[in-house]
Amino acid sequence: LLVVTSPCVAVIAMLAARAPALTGAAVLDDWGNRFTSLGASVPENSLRTQIRIAIAQLAMFDAVNAVLDGPYRPFASKPPSAHGASAEAAAIRAGYIVALNEFPTKTATITSAYATSIAVVPASPSAIADGIVIGEAAANAVLVARSGDHRNDPDLNGYTPGSGPGVWIPTPPAFANP
């Protein structure tokens, strides 16, 4: 659970006064855009960033599906949800947990974005706290499901392409590795 000290409460209150509240799908879009910015801020292949965005979206989907007791099949889990939990808080927390995992060198940026986002959730403190628990559980389940998927392996070097239909081959002008 999130532990908040007195100075943090003041900072969160100031952030809430400045930032507009995002609700519904806008929360998912906001965190998807944050992942795009995070990917652009580190030296990595843009396709790897797209994988990270998809993982975040899956975690946020599972979190919201759990809070709303949606009829949809979850990707990795459907954590039990307290009645009245905030779907926005669950989605924000899920995005935050995945971001910390996927971009460990950007902790300060991610934590600041999280504080800004969670501060303006239009719900009671208990609904936010319940949403946070669900979002964290959903994110951790997605991260476990995606562990070992080789997304962080170095780019392939020395690949010898095959031949025939359906086989990747280097193309001009760069003839780059896959």
NORURZI-V190715 format. One record per backbone hydrogen bond with DSSP energy under -1.0 kcal/mol. CO is the residue of the C=O (numbers start at 1). NH is the residue of the N-H. If there is no record, write none. Layout:
# NORURZI-V190715
co:CO nh:NH
co:CO nh:NH
This chain:
# NORURZI-V190715
co:5 nh:9
co:6 nh:10
co:7 nh:11
co:8 nh:12
co:9 nh:13
co:10 nh:14
co:11 nh:15
co:12 nh:16
co:13 nh:17
co:14 nh:18
co:15 nh:19
co:23 nh:26
co:24 nh:27
co:25 nh:29
co:26 nh:30
co:27 nh:31
co:28 nh:32
co:29 nh:33
co:30 nh:34
co:31 nh:35
co:32 nh:36
co:33 nh:37
co:34 nh:38
co:35 nh:39
co:36 nh:40
co:37 nh:41
co:42 nh:44
co:45 nh:49
co:46 nh:50
co:47 nh:51
co:48 nh:52
co:49 nh:53
co:50 nh:54
co:51 nh:55
co:52 nh:56
co:53 nh:57
co:54 nh:58
co:55 nh:59
co:56 nh:60
co:57 nh:61
co:58 nh:62
co:59 nh:63
co:60 nh:64
co:61 nh:65
co:62 nh:66
co:63 nh:67
co:64 nh:68
co:65 nh:70
co:82 nh:85
co:86 nh:90
co:87 nh:91
co:88 nh:92
co:89 nh:93
co:90 nh:94
co:91 nh:95
co:92 nh:96
co:93 nh:97
co:94 nh:98
co:95 nh:99
co:96 nh:100
co:97 nh:101
co:98 nh:102
co:99 nh:103
co:103 nh:106
co:106 nh:110
co:107 nh:111
co:108 nh:112
co:109 nh:113
co:110 nh:114
co:111 nh:115
co:112 nh:116
co:113 nh:117
co:114 nh:118
co:115 nh:119
co:118 nh:121
co:121 nh:123
co:124 nh:128
co:125 nh:129
co:126 nh:130
co:127 nh:86
co:127 nh:131
co:128 nh:132
co:129 nh:133
co:130 nh:134
co:131 nh:135
co:132 nh:136
co:133 nh:137
co:134 nh:138
co:135 nh:139
co:136 nh:140
co:137 nh:141
co:138 nh:142
co:139 nh:143
co:140 nh:144
co:141 nh:145
co:142 nh:146
co:146 nh:149
co:150 nh:153
co:164 nh:167
co:171 nh:175
